Amino acid sequence: MKRVGVLLLGALPVIAAGVYLAVPDDSADSADTASSASSSSQATDKSARDDAKDRAEKERKADDALIADLPPGLAAPAKKELAQQLVSSAENSTTKWRTAYGSIEDVGDGDGYTAGIVGFCTGTHDLLMLVERYTEAHPDNGLAKYLPALREVDGSDSHEGLDPGFTAAWQAEAELPAFRAAQEEERDRVYFEPAVRLAKLDGLGTLGQFVYYDAMVFHGPDTDAEGFYGLRERAMAKARTPGQGGSEKAYLDTFLDVREQAMRDKRPGIDTSRVDTAQRRFLAAGNMELATPLVWEMYGDTYRVP
């Protein structure tokens, strides 16, 4: 589509020249009129953008005020720690999530290297964003030299320009407190905070907030049909959120149905434990606040939090 757009834009001067030659006597007036219309249109567009920005800012402040009056939910320190343990059991097969800063491997899912505490991927842009932001704060880090290659492979499963040294460089950098902190900050900025915020606005409790968070990590904060926001939109077309007056359990059941189907569509034969024997188990038990003790299964292994 971009190539078509370029070709069309390239053709416009030729078309305009044809009109100019056909009607030479009116060209000056036409140019003045066109210039005036263009200026007016630009002013209107700017005004519309400013209005939209003002409305968005007002809505954001209203949402912030609403959230400020709600219980912390998954953002409470103990619950946030529990959320990381749950995600880590799916991403790294351990609840000891702090052991995963240096993990890195290509798991063959088409997303290139998967690394770190929430599975940042070389093919899904989030690993690139992490290294770019980290490099802004720490220019001499051991991953900075791989930025050109990371930009090239972004959106693919390619290792070109990364092998053979990138995995060792990642593991070495993960020994540093600054890079560990950077991973946590990016996790919170991209996944945890947006998921918890939106879940609260949708009227969901602690379990629902975790359901959103885990989906955000796995599917990415994207608006396409398979991204988190696309999944939410499809679920809301089938069931009302509690914020819309619907049943929390019914809505979460629907969201998990939509999510599980999306997982199977993307990777046929995938193990959907993180939905089936974890989140659905908590939902069936009515554990809407993710109260401990908590027991779940992931890929055949049993995990417990006392």
KAKA-V273063 format. One record per pair of residues at least 12 apart in sequence whose C-alpha atoms are under 7 Angstrom apart, sorted by the first residue. I is the first residue (numbers start at 1). GAP is how many residues later the second one is. Records with the same first field share a line. If there is no record, write none. Layout:
# KAKA-V273063
I: GAP / GAP
This chain:
# KAKA-V273063
67: 133
73: 132 / 133
74: 122 / 132 / 135 / 136
83: 127
84: 13
85: 12
87: 127
89: 209
90: 184 / 208
91: 27 / 28
97: 20
100: 16 / 17
101: 15 / 16 / 73 / 79
102: 14 / 68 / 69 / 72
103: 12 / 13 / 68
104: 12 / 63
110: 47
111: 12 / 13 / 45 / 46
112: 44 / 45 / 46 / 47
118: 99
122: 28 / 31 / 32
123: 30 / 31 / 32 / 33 / 34
124: 30 / 31
125: 29 / 30
128: 22 / 23
130: 56
131: 12
134: 48
142: 27 / 31
143: 26 / 27
146: 16
149: 12 / 13
191: 22 / 25 / 26
192: 21
195: 14 / 17 / 18 / 21
196: 13 / 17
199: 13
201: 42
202: 39 / 40 / 41
203: 38 / 39 / 40
204: 38 / 44
205: 83 / 84
206: 82 / 83 / 84
207: 81 / 82 / 83
208: 44
215: 13
216: 12
226: 36
231: 27 / 28
232: 23
235: 19 / 20 / 23
239: 12 / 15
256: 19
260: 12
271: 28
273: 24 / 25 / 26
274: 24
277: 19 / 20 / 21
278: 18 / 19
292: 13 / 14
293: 12 / 13
294: 12
